Amino acid sequence: MSNLVDIKVPASFVVDWGFPTGAELGYGFRRGWVRGHDAVEIALAKYKADLTLAPEEEELALLFPVEFNKVEELAKGLDWSPPMNRLSGGLDSGYSSPWPGC
C-alpha cells in the first residue's frame, strides 16, 4: 500500500519543536518524511546544541554538501539513540539553516 499523502517535514519545522532522537530521525528519513538535506540540518542543529549524538548522526552533521550521497547509508544506521544529555529545542533553539533557501 502506498502513502495516500506525501509528507515532507522541513528541518526548520522539526527543530522549532524540539530535537528528534537518532532513531526518530532515521525512521523519518526511511519513510520519506525527511529529505536528505533536512536530515543533515537536523543532525547539525543537534550537534550545535551540544546534544548526545549517535555516531551516524555526528557524521550526518559534519557532511559537506558534496557528500550528500552518504545520507542514506548513514540514516540506515540510525535505529537506536543514545540518551539525550539535556533537553533543548523549541522556539528559542537558535536554529538557522546553514543552506541558503532551505
C-alpha positions in Angstrom: 0.0 0.0 0.0 1.4 3.4 -0.9 1.1 6.5 1.2 -2.0 8.5 0.5 -0.4 11.8 1.4 3.2 12.6 0.6 4.5 14.4 3.7 7.9 16.2 3.7 8.9 17.8 7.0 11.5 20.6 6.7 14.3 20.8 9.2 13.2 24.2 10.4 9.8 22.8 11.5 11.4 19.9 13.3 13.9 21.8 15.3 11.5 24.6 16.1 9.5 22.0 18.1 12.5 20.1 19.6 15.0 17.6 18.5 14.2 14.0 17.4 16.2 11.1 18.7 18.6 9.5 16.2 16.1 6.6 15.8 13.3 9.0 15.0 15.4 10.9 12.5 16.4 7.6 10.8 12.7 6.4 10.8 11.5 9.7 9.3 14.2 9.5 6.6 13.4 5.9 5.7 9.7 6.7 5.5 10.5 9.6 3.1 9.2 12.3 5.6 12.6 13.9 6.0 14.7 14.6 2.9 18.5 14.1 2.9 19.5 17.8 3.3 16.9 18.1 6.1 18.3 15.1 7.9 21.8 16.8 7.7 20.4 20.1 9.0 18.6 18.4 11.9 21.7 16.5 12.9 23.8 19.7 12.6 21.3 21.6 14.8 21.6 18.8 17.5 25.4 19.0 17.2 25.4 22.7 17.7 23.1 22.4 20.7 25.7 20.0 22.2 23.3 17.1 22.4 24.5 13.5 22.6 24.5 12.1 19.1 24.7 8.6 17.7 27.9 8.1 15.6 25.9 8.2 12.4 24.2 11.5 13.5 27.6 13.1 14.1 28.7 12.0 10.6 25.5 13.4 9.1 26.0 16.7 11.0 29.5 17.1 9.6 28.8 16.2 6.0 29.7 18.6 3.2 27.0 19.2 0.6 29.1 17.3 -2.0 28.9 14.2 0.4 25.1 14.0 0.5 25.3 10.7 -1.3 26.2 9.2 2.1 23.0 10.3 3.8 21.0 7.2 3.0 23.8 4.9 4.2 24.2 6.9 7.5 20.4 7.1 8.1 20.1 3.3 7.8 22.3 3.1 10.9 20.0 5.3 13.0 18.0 2.5 14.5 18.9 3.4 18.1 19.6 6.6 20.0 21.9 7.5 22.8 20.3 9.2 25.8 20.0 12.9 25.3 22.3 14.8 27.6 19.9 17.8 28.1 16.5 19.0 26.9 16.6 21.7 24.3 14.8 22.9 21.3 11.6 24.9 21.0 11.2 28.3 19.5 14.3 29.6 21.2 16.6 26.9 19.9 18.7 29.5 18.0 18.5 27.3 14.8 19.3 28.8 11.5 19.8 26.7 8.3 23.3 26.5 7.0 22.0 26.0 3.5 20.6 29.1 1.8 17.0 28.8 0.8 16.3 25.7 3.0 
